Amino acid sequence: MQVFLSYAQSDKAFAKALSSHLTRRGLSVWSANQEVLPGDNLWLRAGEALKKSKAMVVLVSPDSMRSEHVRREIEYALGDSNYEGRVFPVQVRRTSDIPSILRKFKTFDARRSASKVSESIAEALKQVA
């Protein structure tokens, strides 16, 4: 299953670690930093990946919640039935600017290791698959 990883650049280190752990658990992870090359159209590549993905992990932080890219990616996932029950917010840094719709989902805490977060997400995906 392909998982779309949505995050702000300031959360790149955790995103990379989480991506690695999710991949070890047998998931295919799409991350802009790994998939988009210089000169590529970011919006086009992200749009293609969103259409192919079946789950989203969104890293929640003050920066990501202010990011137009992250907000658009979340809106896409919430409006697409392919993502139903498969949107996973992971709080990397505390923020009060979380969209109310995201507050309805179980939020994972990045203070746990990336390995533990990936384990929880992989288990949750098994339950909704």
N, CA, C and O atoms as a Tinker XYZ file with bonds, in Angstrom:
   516  protein
     1  N      0.845000   -1.177000    0.000000    73     2
     2  CA     0.000000    0.000000    0.000000    64     1     3
     3  C      0.889000    1.239000    0.000000    63     2     4     5
     4  O      1.870000    1.323000    0.739000    81     3
     5  N      0.521000    2.198000   -0.848000    73     3     6
     6  CA     1.286000    3.448000   -0.894000    64     5     7
     7  C      0.720000    4.435000    0.119000    63     6     8     9
     8  O     -0.488000    4.660000    0.183000    81     7
     9  N      1.622000    5.021000    0.910000    73     7    10
    10  CA     1.281000    6.013000    1.924000    64     9    11
    11  C      1.877000    7.346000    1.496000    63    10    12    13
    12  O      3.059000    7.425000    1.164000    81    11
    13  N      1.062000    8.386000    1.505000    73    11    14
    14  CA     1.516000    9.737000    1.181000    64    13    15
    15  C      1.947000   10.406000    2.474000    63    14    16    17
    16  O      1.164000   10.482000    3.422000    81    15
    17  N      3.174000   10.889000    2.527000    73    15    18
    18  CA     3.707000   11.552000    3.713000    64    17    19
    19  C      3.699000   13.056000    3.477000    63    18    20    21
    20  O      4.398000   13.555000    2.595000    81    19
    21  N      2.908000   13.776000    4.267000    73    19    22
    22  CA     2.745000   15.218000    4.126000    64    21    23
    23  C      3.378000   15.911000    5.327000    63    22    24    25
    24  O      3.095000   15.570000    6.475000    81    23
    25  N      4.247000   16.896000    5.045000    73    23    26
    26  CA     4.956000   17.565000    6.144000    64    25    27
    27  C      5.605000   18.854000    5.652000    63    26    28    29
    28  O      5.733000   19.085000    4.450000    81    27
    29  N      6.008000   19.682000    6.601000    73    27    30
    30  CA     6.748000   20.905000    6.300000    64    29    31
    31  C      8.244000   20.580000    6.304000    63    30    32    33
    32  O      8.682000   19.639000    6.965000    81    31
    33  N      9.007000   21.360000    5.569000    73    31    34
    34  CA    10.461000   21.132000    5.476000    64    33    35
    35  C     11.140000   21.120000    6.843000    63    34    36    37
    36  O     12.123000   20.403000    7.031000    81    35
    37  N     10.641000   21.892000    7.788000    73    35    38
    38  CA    11.254000   21.941000    9.118000    64    37    39
    39  C     11.125000   20.610000    9.859000    63    38    40    41
    40  O     11.822000   20.380000   10.848000    81    39
    41  N     10.241000   19.739000    9.387000    73    39    42
    42  CA    10.031000   18.425000   10.011000    64    41    43
    43  C     10.667000   17.298000    9.199000    63    42    44    45
    44  O     10.348000   16.124000    9.387000    81    43
    45  N     11.562000   17.670000    8.305000    73    43    46
    46  CA    12.172000   16.724000    7.372000    64    45    47
    47  C     12.918000   15.578000    8.067000    63    46    48    49
    48  O     12.839000   14.438000    7.607000    81    47
    49  N     13.625000   15.846000    9.140000    73    47    50
    50  CA    14.396000   14.800000    9.814000    64    49    51
    51  C     13.475000   13.701000   10.345000    63    50    52    53
    52  O     13.747000   12.515000   10.156000    81    51
    53  N     12.387000   14.095000   11.008000    73    51    54
    54  CA    11.456000   13.081000   11.513000    64    53    55
    55  C     10.768000   12.378000   10.354000    63    54    56    57
    56  O     10.553000   11.168000   10.406000    81    55
    57  N     10.418000   13.123000    9.303000    73    55    58
    58  CA     9.766000   12.540000    8.128000    64    57    59
    59  C     10.646000   11.450000    7.515000    63    58    60    61
    60  O     10.157000   10.381000    7.147000    81    59
    61  N     11.934000   11.727000    7.410000    73    59    62
    62  CA    12.860000   10.754000    6.828000    64    61    63
    63  C     12.938000    9.490000    7.694000    63    62    64    65
    64  O     12.910000    8.375000    7.173000    81    63
    65  N     13.035000    9.668000    9.008000    73    63    66
    66  CA    13.104000    8.518000    9.911000    64    65    67
    67  C     11.805000    7.708000    9.856000    63    66    68    69
    68  O     11.839000    6.479000    9.788000    81    67
    69  N     10.672000    8.394000    9.886000    73    67    70
    70  CA     9.385000    7.701000    9.848000    64    69    71
    71  C      9.211000    6.962000    8.528000    63    70    72    73
    72  O      8.750000    5.820000    8.510000    81    71
    73  N      9.574000    7.603000    7.429000    73    71    74
    74  CA     9.486000    6.972000    6.115000    64    73    75
    75  C     10.287000    5.677000    6.074000    63    74    76    77
    76  O      9.819000    4.660000    5.561000    81    75
    77  N     11.479000    5.724000    6.611000    73    75    78
    78  CA    12.343000    4.543000    6.643000    64    77    79
    79  C     11.692000    3.408000    7.439000    63    78    80    81
    80  O     11.712000    2.254000    7.011000    81    79
    81  N     11.123000    3.738000    8.584000    73    79    82
    82  CA    10.487000    2.712000    9.424000    64    81    83
    83  C      9.219000    2.160000    8.781000    63    82    84    85
    84  O      8.952000    0.962000    8.874000    81    83
    85  N      8.440000    3.015000    8.135000    73    83    86
    86  CA     7.231000    2.541000    7.448000    64    85    87
    87  C      7.601000    1.617000    6.288000    63    86    88    89
    88  O      6.926000    0.616000    6.047000    81    87
    89  N      8.666000    1.954000    5.577000    73    87    90
    90  CA     9.135000    1.120000    4.469000    64    89    91
    91  C      9.562000   -0.253000    4.983000    63    90    92    93
    92  O      9.267000   -1.272000    4.358000    81    91
    93  N     10.250000   -0.280000    6.109000    73    91    94
    94  CA    10.661000   -1.563000    6.713000    64    93    95
    95  C      9.457000   -2.408000    7.102000    63    94    96    97
    96  O      9.564000   -3.630000    7.205000    81    95
    97  N      8.329000   -1.776000    7.315000    73    95    98
    98  CA     7.114000   -2.506000    7.681000    64    97    99
    99  C      6.301000   -2.902000    6.442000    63    98   100   101
   100  O      5.156000   -3.340000    6.556000    81    99
   101  N      6.900000   -2.743000    5.269000    73    99   102
   102  CA     6.282000   -3.219000    4.043000    64   101   103
   103  C      5.407000   -2.210000    3.324000    63   102   104   105
   104  O      4.699000   -2.572000    2.384000    81   103
   105  N      5.439000   -0.954000    3.743000    73   103   106
   106  CA     4.633000    0.066000    3.085000    64   105   107
   107  C      5.485000    0.842000    2.091000    63   106   108   109
   108  O      6.685000    1.023000    2.298000    81   107
   109  N      4.865000    1.295000    1.021000    73   107   110
   110  CA     5.532000    2.156000    0.050000    64   109   111
   111  C      5.204000    3.589000    0.448000    63   110   112   113
   112  O      4.031000    3.951000    0.539000    81   111
   113  N      6.222000    4.405000    0.686000    73   111   114
   114  CA     6.003000    5.770000    1.171000    64   113   115
   115  C      6.384000    6.772000    0.093000    63   114   116   117
   116  O      7.485000    6.724000   -0.456000    81   115
   117  N      5.449000    7.690000   -0.207000    73   115   118
   118  CA     5.749000    8.777000   -1.127000    64   117   119
   119  C      6.014000   10.028000   -0.305000    63   118   120   121
   120  O      5.171000   10.470000    0.475000    81   119
   121  N      7.207000   10.592000   -0.495000    73   119   122
   122  CA     7.614000   11.806000    0.197000    64   121   123
   123  C      8.235000   12.740000   -0.834000    63   122   124   125
   124  O      9.095000   12.323000   -1.610000    81   123
   125  N      7.809000   13.986000   -0.849000    73   123   126
   126  CA     8.297000   14.942000   -1.844000    64   125   127
   127  C      9.812000   15.043000   -1.842000    63   126   128   129
   128  O     10.422000   15.123000   -2.908000    81   127
   129  N     10.429000   15.041000   -0.677000    73   127   130
   130  CA    11.893000   15.164000   -0.617000    64   129   131
   131  C     12.606000   14.014000   -1.303000    63   130   132   133
   132  O     13.709000   14.184000   -1.823000    81   131
   133  N     11.990000   12.858000   -1.307000    73   131   134
   134  CA    12.615000   11.690000   -1.921000    64   133   135
   135  C     12.190000   11.481000   -3.370000    63   134   136   137
   136  O     12.924000   10.871000   -4.147000    81   135
   137  N     11.025000   11.976000   -3.738000    73   135   138
   138  CA    10.463000   11.661000   -5.046000    64   137   139
   139  C     10.506000   12.799000   -6.064000    63   138   140   141
   140  O     10.475000   12.546000   -7.269000    81   139
   141  N     10.576000   14.039000   -5.604000    73   139   142
   142  CA    10.540000   15.178000   -6.513000    64   141   143
   143  C     11.967000   15.644000   -6.787000    63   142   144   145
   144  O     12.723000   15.950000   -5.865000    81   143
   145  N     12.315000   15.690000   -8.050000    73   143   146
   146  CA    13.660000   16.084000   -8.463000    64   145   147
   147  C     13.694000   17.571000   -8.832000    63   146   148   149
   148  O     12.659000   18.155000   -9.154000    81   147
   149  N     14.872000   18.176000   -8.783000    73   147   150
   150  CA    14.962000   19.579000   -9.207000    64   149   151
   151  C     14.422000   19.734000  -10.634000    63   150   152   153
   152  O     14.765000   18.957000  -11.525000    81   151
   153  N     13.593000   20.727000  -10.830000    73   151   154
   154  CA    12.990000   20.960000  -12.144000    64   153   155
   155  C     11.638000   20.296000  -12.316000    63   154   156   157
   156  O     10.895000   20.643000  -13.235000    81   155
   157  N     11.298000   19.336000  -11.442000    73   155   158
   158  CA     9.986000   18.706000  -11.510000    64   157   159
   159  C      8.907000   19.690000  -11.067000    63   158   160   161
   160  O      9.171000   20.615000  -10.299000    81   159
   161  N      7.709000   19.480000  -11.555000    73   159   162
   162  CA     6.561000   20.251000  -11.118000    64   161   163
   163  C      6.039000   19.600000   -9.836000    63   162   164   165
   164  O      5.411000   18.543000   -9.881000    81   163
   165  N      6.305000   20.238000   -8.697000    73   163   166
   166  CA     5.924000   19.683000   -7.394000    64   165   167
   167  C      4.445000   19.374000   -7.320000    63   166   168   169
   168  O      4.060000   18.292000   -6.877000    81   167
   169  N      3.598000   20.317000   -7.751000    73   167   170
   170  CA     2.146000   20.116000   -7.663000    64   169   171
   171  C      1.691000   18.930000   -8.503000    63   170   172   173
   172  O      0.848000   18.146000   -8.069000    81   171
   173  N      2.245000   18.798000   -9.701000    73   171   174
   174  CA     1.881000   17.688000  -10.575000    64   173   175
   175  C      2.300000   16.352000   -9.967000    63   174   176   177
   176  O      1.507000   15.412000   -9.913000    81   175
   177  N      3.545000   16.274000   -9.511000    73   175   178
   178  CA     4.049000   15.022000   -8.912000    64   177   179
   179  C      3.269000   14.663000   -7.649000    63   178   180   181
   180  O      2.922000   13.500000   -7.444000    81   179
   181  N      2.994000   15.656000   -6.806000    73   179   182
   182  CA     2.225000   15.399000   -5.580000    64   181   183
   183  C      0.803000   14.955000   -5.931000    63   182   184   185
   184  O      0.264000   14.044000   -5.301000    81   183
   185  N      0.202000   15.589000   -6.923000    73   183   186
   186  CA    -1.141000   15.211000   -7.348000    64   185   187
   187  C     -1.212000   13.776000   -7.843000    63   186   188   189
   188  O     -2.149000   13.046000   -7.520000    81   187
   189  N     -0.220000   13.372000   -8.627000    73   187   190
   190  CA    -0.165000   11.986000   -9.107000    64   189   191
   191  C     -0.033000   11.019000   -7.941000    63   190   192   193
   192  O     -0.693000    9.980000   -7.904000    81   191
   193  N      0.825000   11.369000   -6.989000    73   191   194
   194  CA     1.044000   10.505000   -5.824000    64   193   195
   195  C     -0.207000   10.431000   -4.947000    63   194   196   197
   196  O     -0.528000    9.369000   -4.415000    81   195
   197  N     -0.904000   11.538000   -4.796000    73   195   198
   198  CA    -2.140000   11.528000   -4.003000    64   197   199
   199  C     -3.176000   10.608000   -4.630000    63   198   200   201
   200  O     -3.901000    9.914000   -3.917000    81   199
   201  N     -3.255000   10.594000   -5.962000    73   199   202
   202  CA    -4.216000    9.714000   -6.651000    64   201   203
   203  C     -3.873000    8.246000   -6.444000    63   202   204   205
   204  O     -4.776000    7.415000   -6.348000    81   203
   205  N     -2.584000    7.907000   -6.372000    73   203   206
   206  CA    -2.141000    6.518000   -6.234000    64   205   207
   207  C     -2.129000    6.027000   -4.796000    63   206   208   209
   208  O     -2.221000    4.825000   -4.548000    81   207
   209  N     -2.018000    6.946000   -3.854000    73   207   210
   210  CA    -1.893000    6.560000   -2.443000    64   209   211
   211  C     -3.234000    6.129000   -1.863000    63   210   212   213
   212  O     -4.297000    6.518000   -2.348000    81   211
   213  N     -3.158000    5.323000   -0.824000    73   211   214
   214  CA    -4.354000    4.825000   -0.135000    64   213   215
   215  C     -4.398000    5.250000    1.324000    63   214   216   217
   216  O     -5.362000    4.953000    2.030000    81   215
   217  N     -3.360000    5.944000    1.781000    73   215   218
   218  CA    -3.304000    6.423000    3.162000    64   217   219
   219  C     -2.430000    7.670000    3.205000    63   218   220   221
   220  O     -1.580000    7.880000    2.339000    81   219
   221  N     -2.654000    8.497000    4.232000    73   219   222
   222  CA    -1.838000    9.688000    4.413000    64   221   223
   223  C     -1.367000    9.765000    5.850000    63   222   224   225
   224  O     -2.135000    9.561000    6.790000    81   223
   225  N     -0.087000   10.064000    6.001000    73   223   226
   226  CA     0.471000   10.423000    7.297000    64   225   227
   227  C      0.823000   11.895000    7.186000    63   226   228   229
   228  O      1.606000   12.291000    6.323000    81   227
   229  N      0.247000   12.699000    8.059000    73   227   230
   230  CA     0.528000   14.134000    8.039000    64   229   231
   231  C      1.241000   14.498000    9.339000    63   230   232   233
   232  O      0.724000   14.269000   10.433000    81   231
   233  N      2.430000   15.064000    9.199000    73   231   234
   234  CA     3.180000   15.510000   10.366000    64   233   235
   235  C      2.655000   16.869000   10.782000    63   234   236   237
   236  O      2.679000   17.822000   10.003000    81   235
   237  N      2.185000   16.953000   12.005000    73   235   238
   238  CA     1.552000   18.165000   12.521000    64   237   239
   239  C      2.564000   18.965000   13.337000    63   238   240   241
   240  O      3.158000   18.469000   14.294000    81   239
   241  N      2.735000   20.203000   12.930000    73   239   242
   242  CA     3.631000   21.131000   13.624000    64   241   243
   243  C      3.144000   22.542000   13.290000    63   242   244   245
   244  O      2.315000   22.708000   12.395000    81   243
   245  N      3.645000   23.559000   13.993000    73   243   246
   246  CA     3.234000   24.914000   13.620000    64   245   247
   247  C      3.529000   25.229000   12.147000    63   246   248   249
   248  O      2.722000   25.871000   11.474000    81   247
   249  N      4.682000   24.777000   11.652000    73   247   250
   250  CA     5.053000   25.052000   10.260000    64   249   251
   251  C      4.164000   24.310000    9.273000    63   250   252   253
   252  O      3.746000   24.887000    8.269000    81   251
   253  N      3.868000   23.049000    9.538000    73   251   254
   254  CA     3.045000   22.289000    8.585000    64   253   255
   255  C      1.615000   22.818000    8.543000    63   254   256   257
   256  O      0.978000   22.814000    7.489000    81   255
   257  N      1.114000   23.270000    9.680000    73   255   258
   258  CA    -0.256000   23.774000    9.693000    64   257   259
   259  C     -0.377000   25.146000    9.025000    63   258   260   261
   260  O     -1.482000   25.579000    8.697000    81   259
   261  N      0.746000   25.828000    8.822000    73   259   262
   262  CA     0.748000   27.091000    8.068000    64   261   263
   263  C      1.073000   26.869000    6.592000    63   262   264   265
   264  O      0.959000   27.796000    5.790000    81   263
   265  N      1.476000   25.654000    6.225000    73   263   266
   266  CA     1.896000   25.367000    4.858000    64   265   267
   267  C      0.698000   25.178000    3.925000    63   266   268   269
   268  O     -0.180000   24.354000    4.181000    81   267
   269  N      0.677000   25.949000    2.853000    73   267   270
   270  CA    -0.377000   25.802000    1.845000    64   269   271
   271  C     -0.337000   24.410000    1.220000    63   270   272   273
   272  O     -1.383000   23.813000    0.964000    81   271
   273  N      0.862000   23.893000    0.973000    73   271   274
   274  CA     1.012000   22.558000    0.384000    64   273   275
   275  C      0.374000   21.502000    1.281000    63   274   276   277
   276  O     -0.420000   20.684000    0.818000    81   275
   277  N      0.722000   21.525000    2.554000    73   275   278
   278  CA     0.198000   20.524000    3.486000    64   277   279
   279  C     -1.313000   20.645000    3.603000    63   278   280   281
   280  O     -2.016000   19.634000    3.595000    81   279
   281  N     -1.814000   21.850000    3.711000    73   279   282
   282  CA    -3.269000   22.041000    3.812000    64   281   283
   283  C     -3.999000   21.484000    2.582000    63   282   284   285
   284  O     -5.040000   20.840000    2.713000    81   283
   285  N     -3.455000   21.733000    1.402000    73   283   286
   286  CA    -4.089000   21.220000    0.177000    64   285   287
   287  C     -4.043000   19.691000    0.139000    63   286   288   289
   288  O     -5.011000   19.046000   -0.263000    81   287
   289  N     -2.931000   19.125000    0.554000    73   287   290
   290  CA    -2.810000   17.661000    0.574000    64   289   291
   291  C     -3.828000   17.045000    1.537000    63   290   292   293
   292  O     -4.456000   16.035000    1.222000    81   291
   293  N     -3.985000   17.658000    2.704000    73   291   294
   294  CA    -4.971000   17.175000    3.680000    64   293   295
   295  C     -6.377000   17.273000    3.090000    63   294   296   297
   296  O     -7.158000   16.328000    3.195000    81   295
   297  N     -6.702000   18.398000    2.476000    73   295   298
   298  CA    -8.027000   18.585000    1.874000    64   297   299
   299  C     -8.299000   17.517000    0.819000    63   298   300   301
   300  O     -9.404000   16.981000    0.745000    81   299
   301  N     -7.295000   17.211000    0.009000    73   299   302
   302  CA    -7.464000   16.184000   -1.014000    64   301   303
   303  C     -7.802000   14.848000   -0.355000    63   302   304   305
   304  O     -8.779000   14.193000   -0.718000    81   303
   305  N     -6.979000   14.454000    0.622000    73   303   306
   306  CA    -7.178000   13.153000    1.270000    64   305   307
   307  C     -8.541000   13.060000    1.947000    63   306   308   309
   308  O     -9.203000   12.025000    1.868000    81   307
   309  N     -8.959000   14.118000    2.602000    73   307   310
   310  CA   -10.239000   14.086000    3.304000    64   309   311
   311  C    -11.421000   14.044000    2.346000    63   310   312   313
   312  O    -12.508000   13.614000    2.730000    81   311
   313  N    -11.226000   14.482000    1.111000    73   311   314
   314  CA   -12.296000   14.465000    0.124000    64   313   315
   315  C    -12.304000   13.246000   -0.775000    63   314   316   317
   316  O    -13.180000   13.117000   -1.629000    81   315
   317  N    -11.339000   12.343000   -0.599000    73   315   318
   318  CA   -11.217000   11.171000   -1.464000    64   317   319
   319  C    -11.535000    9.907000   -0.667000    63   318   320   321
   320  O    -10.915000    9.648000    0.364000    81   319
   321  N    -12.491000    9.131000   -1.141000    73   319   322
   322  CA   -12.911000    7.934000   -0.413000    64   321   323
   323  C    -11.796000    6.888000   -0.290000    63   322   324   325
   324  O    -11.867000    6.022000    0.583000    81   323
   325  N    -10.772000    6.952000   -1.145000    73   323   326
   326  CA    -9.642000    6.028000   -1.024000    64   325   327
   327  C     -8.918000    6.164000    0.310000    63   326   328   329
   328  O     -8.255000    5.231000    0.763000    81   327
   329  N     -9.047000    7.330000    0.936000    73   327   330
   330  CA    -8.348000    7.605000    2.192000    64   329   331
   331  C     -9.229000    7.390000    3.426000    63   330   332   333
   332  O     -8.779000    7.612000    4.550000    81   331
   333  N    -10.455000    6.971000    3.230000    73   331   334
   334  CA   -11.387000    6.850000    4.346000    64   333   335
   335  C    -10.820000    5.936000    5.433000    63   334   336   337
   336  O    -10.504000    4.772000    5.186000    81   335
   337  N    -10.703000    6.487000    6.628000    73   335   338
   338  CA   -10.161000    5.730000    7.761000    64   337   339
   339  C     -8.660000    5.571000    7.721000    63   338   340   341
   340  O     -8.090000    4.828000    8.519000    81   339
   341  N     -8.007000    6.268000    6.789000    73   339   342
   342  CA    -6.561000    6.091000    6.613000    64   341   343
   343  C     -5.798000    7.416000    6.594000    63   342   344   345
   344  O     -4.834000    7.565000    5.842000    81   343
   345  N     -6.215000    8.361000    7.401000    73   343   346
   346  CA    -5.478000    9.612000    7.571000    64   345   347
   347  C     -4.926000    9.605000    8.992000    63   346   348   349
   348  O     -5.674000    9.499000    9.964000    81   347
   349  N     -3.609000    9.720000    9.095000    73   347   350
   350  CA    -2.941000    9.574000   10.381000    64   349   351
   351  C     -2.126000   10.814000   10.736000    63   350   352   353
   352  O     -1.007000   10.974000   10.250000    81   351
   353  N     -2.671000   11.692000   11.575000    73   351   354
   354  CA    -1.884000   12.836000   12.039000    64   353   355
   355  C     -0.836000   12.380000   13.049000    63   354   356   357
   356  O     -1.120000   11.570000   13.932000    81   355
   357  N      0.367000   12.904000   12.911000    73   355   358
   358  CA     1.453000   12.619000   13.858000    64   357   359
   359  C      1.940000   13.969000   14.369000    63   358   360   361
   360  O      2.476000   14.774000   13.606000    81   359
   361  N      1.753000   14.212000   15.657000    73   359   362
   362  CA     2.163000   15.498000   16.215000    64   361   363
   363  C      3.660000   15.505000   16.477000    63   362   364   365
   364  O      4.160000   14.807000   17.360000    81   363
   365  N      4.369000   16.316000   15.683000    73   363   366
   366  CA     5.822000   16.445000   15.791000    64   365   367
   367  C      6.166000   17.545000   16.789000    63   366   368   369
   368  O      7.048000   17.395000   17.636000    81   367
   369  N      5.440000   18.655000   16.661000    73   367   370
   370  CA     5.598000   19.779000   17.602000    64   369   371
   371  C      4.218000   20.334000   17.898000    63   370   372   373
   372  O      3.360000   20.378000   17.017000    81   371
   373  N      4.008000   20.749000   19.109000    73   371   374
   374  CA     2.702000   21.250000   19.530000    64   373   375
   375  C      2.294000   22.494000   18.745000    63   374   376   377
   376  O      3.099000   23.380000   18.458000    81   375
   377  N      1.002000   22.515000   18.412000    73   375   378
   378  CA     0.415000   23.682000   17.757000    64   377   379
   379  C     -1.070000   23.706000   18.066000    63   378   380   381
   380  O     -1.706000   22.661000   18.209000    81   379
   381  N     -1.611000   24.897000   18.167000    73   379   382
   382  CA    -3.051000   25.025000   18.392000    64   381   383
   383  C     -3.783000   25.236000   17.073000    63   382   384   385
   384  O     -5.007000   25.366000   17.055000    81   383
   385  N     -3.048000   25.270000   15.983000    73   383   386
   386  CA    -3.600000   25.590000   14.668000    64   385   387
   387  C     -3.986000   24.342000   13.873000    63   386   388   389
   388  O     -3.875000   24.334000   12.647000    81   387
   389  N     -4.431000   23.302000   14.548000    73   387   390
   390  CA    -4.812000   22.060000   13.866000    64   389   391
   391  C     -6.247000   22.219000   13.346000    63   390   392   393
   392  O     -7.140000   22.585000   14.111000    81   391
   393  N     -6.478000   21.948000   12.059000    73   391   394
   394  CA    -7.846000   22.039000   11.536000    64   393   395
   395  C     -8.781000   21.127000   12.336000    63   394   396   397
   396  O     -8.409000   20.011000   12.698000    81   395
   397  N     -9.965000   21.601000   12.600000    73   395   398
   398  CA   -10.903000   20.834000   13.434000    64   397   399
   399  C    -11.174000   19.449000   12.864000    63   398   400   401
   400  O    -11.375000   18.500000   13.621000    81   399
   401  N    -11.184000   19.322000   11.553000    73   399   402
   402  CA   -11.438000   18.013000   10.950000    64   401   403
   403  C    -10.342000   17.014000   11.303000    63   402   404   405
   404  O    -10.625000   15.827000   11.467000    81   403
   405  N     -9.103000   17.467000   11.421000    73   403   406
   406  CA    -8.008000   16.559000   11.796000    64   405   407
   407  C     -8.095000   16.131000   13.251000    63   406   408   409
   408  O     -7.594000   15.069000   13.619000    81   407
   409  N     -8.720000   16.942000   14.069000    73   407   410
   410  CA    -8.847000   16.613000   15.492000    64   409   411
   411  C     -9.735000   15.396000   15.714000    63   410   412   413
   412  O     -9.722000   14.807000   16.795000    81   411
   413  N    -10.501000   15.017000   14.706000    73   411   414
   414  CA   -11.387000   13.856000   14.821000    64   413   415
   415  C    -10.634000   12.534000   14.683000    63   414   416   417
   416  O    -11.157000   11.477000   15.037000    81   415
   417  N     -9.411000   12.597000   14.170000    73   415   418
   418  CA    -8.627000   11.391000   13.960000    64   417   419
   419  C     -7.739000   11.113000   15.160000    63   418   420   421
   420  O     -7.349000   12.028000   15.885000    81   419
   421  N     -7.426000    9.851000   15.358000    73   419   422
   422  CA    -6.464000    9.500000   16.399000    64   421   423
   423  C     -5.122000   10.119000   16.003000    63   422   424   425
   424  O     -4.635000    9.908000   14.892000    81   423
   425  N     -4.536000   10.880000   16.918000    73   423   426
   426  CA    -3.260000   11.529000   16.648000    64   425   427
   427  C     -2.145000   10.753000   17.333000    63   426   428   429
   428  O     -2.244000   10.403000   18.509000    81   427
   429  N     -1.098000   10.495000   16.589000    73   427   430
   430  CA     0.069000    9.796000   17.127000    64   429   431
   431  C      1.078000   10.830000   17.609000    63   430   432   433
   432  O      1.159000   11.927000   17.056000    81   431
   433  N      1.832000   10.490000   18.618000    73   431   434
   434  CA     2.768000   11.423000   19.242000    64   433   435
   435  C      4.190000   11.099000   18.818000    63   434   436   437
   436  O      4.693000   10.007000   19.083000    81   435
   437  N      4.835000   12.054000   18.160000    73   435   438
   438  CA     6.197000   11.853000   17.660000    64   437   439
   439  C      7.237000   11.832000   18.775000    63   438   440   441
   440  O      8.403000   11.525000   18.526000    81   439
   441  N      6.824000   12.158000   20.012000    73   439   442
   442  CA     7.791000   12.041000   21.109000    64   441   443
   443  C      8.148000   10.578000   21.329000    63   442   444   445
   444  O      9.207000   10.258000   21.870000    81   443
   445  N      7.252000    9.694000   20.903000    73   443   446
   446  CA     7.614000    8.283000   20.842000    64   445   447
   447  C      8.580000    8.165000   19.673000    63   446   448   449
   448  O      8.627000    9.072000   18.843000    81   447
   449  N      9.314000    7.141000   19.577000    73   447   450
   450  CA    10.258000    7.002000   18.475000    64   449   451
   451  C      9.528000    6.820000   17.146000    63   450   452   453
   452  O      8.369000    6.408000   17.108000    81   451
   453  N     10.227000    7.134000   16.066000    73   451   454
   454  CA     9.658000    6.937000   14.729000    64   453   455
   455  C      9.288000    5.472000   14.527000    63   454   456   457
   456  O      8.314000    5.156000   13.844000    81   455
   457  N     10.062000    4.595000   15.120000    73   455   458
   458  CA     9.793000    3.164000   15.021000    64   457   459
   459  C      8.450000    2.814000   15.669000    63   458   460   461
   460  O      7.662000    2.063000   15.094000    81   459
   461  N      8.188000    3.348000   16.850000    73   459   462
   462  CA     6.924000    3.073000   17.550000    64   461   463
   463  C      5.742000    3.682000   16.802000    63   462   464   465
   464  O      4.685000    3.060000   16.695000    81   463
   465  N      5.917000    4.892000   16.287000    73   463   466
   466  CA     4.841000    5.534000   15.517000    64   465   467
   467  C      4.542000    4.709000   14.268000    63   466   468   469
   468  O      3.378000    4.482000   13.938000    81   467
   469  N      5.583000    4.263000   13.574000    73   467   470
   470  CA     5.367000    3.467000   12.355000    64   469   471
   471  C      4.670000    2.146000   12.681000    63   470   472   473
   472  O      3.834000    1.670000   11.913000    81   471
   473  N      5.017000    1.566000   13.814000    73   471   474
   474  CA     4.374000    0.316000   14.239000    64   473   475
   475  C      2.878000    0.551000   14.468000    63   474   476   477
   476  O      2.051000   -0.248000   14.029000    81   475
   477  N      2.532000    1.634000   15.147000    73   475   478
   478  CA     1.128000    1.957000   15.412000    64   477   479
   479  C      0.360000    2.217000   14.116000    63   478   480   481
   480  O     -0.776000    1.767000   13.965000    81   479
   481  N      0.972000    2.934000   13.194000    73   479   482
   482  CA     0.311000    3.233000   11.917000    64   481   483
   483  C      0.126000    1.953000   11.104000    63   482   484   485
   484  O     -0.943000    1.732000   10.535000    81   483
   485  N      1.148000    1.115000   11.045000    73   483   486
   486  CA     1.047000   -0.145000   10.305000    64   485   487
   487  C     -0.061000   -1.018000   10.879000    63   486   488   489
   488  O     -0.807000   -1.645000   10.127000    81   487
   489  N     -0.177000   -1.065000   12.198000    73   487   490
   490  CA    -1.244000   -1.846000   12.838000    64   489   491
   491  C     -2.621000   -1.256000   12.504000    63   490   492   493
   492  O     -3.562000   -1.995000   12.213000    81   491
   493  N     -2.732000    0.061000   12.547000    73   491   494
   494  CA    -4.011000    0.713000   12.228000    64   493   495
   495  C     -4.404000    0.439000   10.774000    63   494   496   497
   496  O     -5.583000    0.246000   10.477000    81   495
   497  N     -3.421000    0.422000    9.871000    73   495   498
   498  CA    -3.721000    0.151000    8.463000    64   497   499
   499  C     -4.209000   -1.288000    8.270000    63   498   500   501
   500  O     -5.064000   -1.539000    7.421000    81   499
   501  N     -3.684000   -2.217000    9.036000    73   499   502
   502  CA    -4.143000   -3.608000    8.933000    64   501   503
   503  C     -5.612000   -3.713000    9.320000    63   502   504   505
   504  O     -6.352000   -4.519000    8.755000    81   503
   505  N     -6.034000   -2.896000   10.285000    73   503   506
   506  CA    -7.394000   -2.963000   10.765000    64   505   507
   507  C     -8.405000   -2.367000    9.786000    63   506   508   509
   508  O     -9.570000   -2.766000    9.779000    81   507
   509  N     -7.966000   -1.413000    8.959000    73   507   510
   510  CA    -8.900000   -0.785000    8.009000    64   509   511
   511  C     -8.711000   -1.296000    6.589000    63   510   512   513
   512  O     -9.447000   -0.893000    5.689000    81   511
   513  N     -7.749000   -2.166000    6.373000    73   511   514
   514  CA    -7.478000   -2.666000    5.011000    64   513   515
   515  C     -8.555000   -3.594000    4.530000    63   514   516
   516  O     -8.480000   -4.101000    3.411000    81   515
